[in-house]
Amino acid sequence: MDKLRAMQYLLKVADTQSFSRAAKAFGVPASSISRRIADLEAELGVVLLHRTTRTVRLTEIGALYLERVRAGMAQLNDAEELVGQRSSTPSGTLRISTMPGYGQLLLMPALQDFCERYPDIVLDVHLSDALVDLGRDQIDIAIRGGRQPQDRVVMRKLDPNRFVLAASPDYLAKMGTPRTLDDLQGHRALMYRGPNTVIKWEGLDDEGWREIPITPAFISNDGASLIAMACKHRGLVLLSEWGLKGCLRRGELVQVTLDQPVSVSRGEEAGIYLLYLQTRYQIPKVRVAVEFLVERLGDGMP
């Protein structure tokens, strides 16, 4: 039995929760996938998958086994890629996952210059707020806001991710400039929708952090759309400073400073981080990309 191939099949079935989708990925019949995994189960003497006519899922021992297999397969793939890139010129496909707003405003302009410097590297960029598992999702580099990285992940800070309240001069002239948290209740809010819910505004007063009951005027998971609406005098926007810098500099928006802190989380923002697995840093394409992006984006360039 080709145990390595059987483990590759098991990984794909677990990730897709389907024999047919796994078979399509490998270009083989679903019966071949099922037979190879059954042979693996027989050799190990355990049941790895619960199979029904509609679903397939890992057993408890299957999940534990797959966790070790996944780590081993990732190291094997890294080793093969490292050996395959013996030349001094970094090459291959580099997979990057980034938050949509940060990707559009800051990352993409930087990547244009990166492509000119490293033309043999093919970029595969995914814009999403969803959390990623760098090993499972086969992502080389991720850019996210947060505090705690997953195990074995290196975290390099790019930006403090300070949130700023802003509006257009015309909106403030018409509606008045809020000075307190309570003043916000009489204003229209342009609010960001995260992966699971609309992100609430939080204020800090003498009694601690509390949610601000402000009326949404527009909701979107696209920061650029929220900024555009703010520039059209539609309401107040509370976004990361890196996303508002251009509009603030041009005077299209002005910062609104309250006498009490307001943010989208209870406490100081953790920052924007570049994440990667330490084991993959040895691969030339990953190493040059990490250092380029930290140098380019870590100094607050617009």
PyMOL commands that set and color helices and strands:
alter all, ss='L'
color gray80, all
select helices_A, chain A and resi 3-16+19-26+30-44+60-84+100-117+169-175+182-186+223-231+241-250+278-280+284-297
alter helices_A, ss='H'
color red, helices_A
select strands_A, chain A and resi 49-51+56-58+92-98+121-127+141-145+153-159+163-167+188-192+202-205+208-211+215-220+236-240+254-255+262-263+272-277
alter strands_A, ss='S'
color yellow, strands_A
deselect
rebuild
show_as cartoon
